[in-house]
């Protein structure tokens, strides 16, 4: 369905999730010293997520976004 200015737009629904996840707000993104991984760090530098290049290219995380890891090991952005 194409957008029409005559159609009343609705706000996207909000849902509350029941899952617990690990997450950090990304402050810095840089390659590991050997260039094999991507290192994402929070603003304190205390929390670090090390991900594969495949993850990085699939999700294209950016500073200000969140790295998220689910209990089953799935990683998201």
One Martini backbone bead per residue (centre of mass of N, CA, C, O) as a GRO file, in nm:
protein
   77
    1UNK     BB    1   0.094   0.037   0.025
    2UNK     BB    2   0.065   0.356  -0.039
    3UNK     BB    3   0.121   0.666   0.035
    4UNK     BB    4  -0.127   0.893   0.174
    5UNK     BB    5  -0.238   1.203   0.286
    6UNK     BB    6  -0.539   1.082   0.351
    7UNK     BB    7  -0.402   0.902   0.551
    8UNK     BB    8  -0.412   0.805   0.870
    9UNK     BB    9  -0.165   0.815   1.093
   10UNK     BB   10  -0.002   0.589   1.304
   11UNK     BB   11   0.125   0.480   1.580
   12UNK     BB   12   0.352   0.283   1.684
   13UNK     BB   13   0.360   0.023   1.862
   14UNK     BB   14   0.396  -0.081   2.203
   15UNK     BB   15   0.629  -0.305   2.371
   16UNK     BB   16   0.685  -0.549   2.622
   17UNK     BB   17   0.951  -0.716   2.728
   18UNK     BB   18   1.070  -1.036   2.888
   19UNK     BB   19   1.360  -1.009   2.826
   20UNK     BB   20   1.692  -1.074   2.899
   21UNK     BB   21   1.976  -0.858   2.849
   22UNK     BB   22   2.269  -0.765   2.706
   23UNK     BB   23   2.402  -0.419   2.727
   24UNK     BB   24   2.546  -0.148   2.527
   25UNK     BB   25   2.650   0.168   2.484
   26UNK     BB   26   2.797   0.300   2.211
   27UNK     BB   27   3.117   0.489   2.191
   28UNK     BB   28   3.325   0.272   2.059
   29UNK     BB   29   3.485   0.185   1.739
   30UNK     BB   30   3.725  -0.087   1.684
   31UNK     BB   31   3.982  -0.256   1.598
   32UNK     BB   32   4.174  -0.493   1.651
   33UNK     BB   33   4.508  -0.530   1.644
   34UNK     BB   34   4.463  -0.785   1.420
   35UNK     BB   35   4.176  -0.726   1.260
   36UNK     BB   36   3.958  -0.972   1.344
   37UNK     BB   37   3.800  -0.760   1.518
   38UNK     BB   38   3.543  -0.587   1.699
   39UNK     BB   39   3.543  -0.303   1.919
   40UNK     BB   40   3.310  -0.226   2.183
   41UNK     BB   41   3.248   0.068   2.382
   42UNK     BB   42   3.175   0.233   2.647
   43UNK     BB   43   3.200   0.535   2.821
   44UNK     BB   44   3.392   0.395   3.051
   45UNK     BB   45   3.549   0.120   2.941
   46UNK     BB   46   3.436  -0.137   3.110
   47UNK     BB   47   3.265  -0.215   2.854
   48UNK     BB   48   3.301  -0.498   2.627
   49UNK     BB   49   3.265  -0.578   2.276
   50UNK     BB   50   3.342  -0.869   2.084
   51UNK     BB   51   3.337  -0.894   1.729
   52UNK     BB   52   3.279  -0.987   1.428
   53UNK     BB   53   3.286  -0.894   1.106
   54UNK     BB   54   3.011  -1.017   1.038
   55UNK     BB   55   2.848  -0.860   1.242
   56UNK     BB   56   2.926  -0.577   1.148
   57UNK     BB   57   2.812  -0.608   0.850
   58UNK     BB   58   2.519  -0.691   0.925
   59UNK     BB   59   2.452  -0.445   1.151
   60UNK     BB   60   2.597  -0.169   1.157
   61UNK     BB   61   2.710  -0.029   1.396
   62UNK     BB   62   2.670   0.263   1.614
   63UNK     BB   63   2.719   0.532   1.766
   64UNK     BB   64   2.457   0.527   2.025
   65UNK     BB   65   2.401   0.250   2.022
   66UNK     BB   66   2.315  -0.101   2.074
   67UNK     BB   67   2.444  -0.376   2.222
   68UNK     BB   68   2.303  -0.713   2.191
   69UNK     BB   69   2.262  -1.000   2.421
   70UNK     BB   70   2.137  -1.303   2.433
   71UNK     BB   71   2.103  -1.594   2.609
   72UNK     BB   72   2.154  -1.769   2.327
   73UNK     BB   73   2.384  -1.558   2.180
   74UNK     BB   74   2.247  -1.351   2.034
   75UNK     BB   75   2.328  -1.078   1.819
   76UNK     BB   76   2.268  -0.721   1.834
   77UNK     BB   77   2.150  -0.364   1.735
   0.00000   0.00000   0.00000
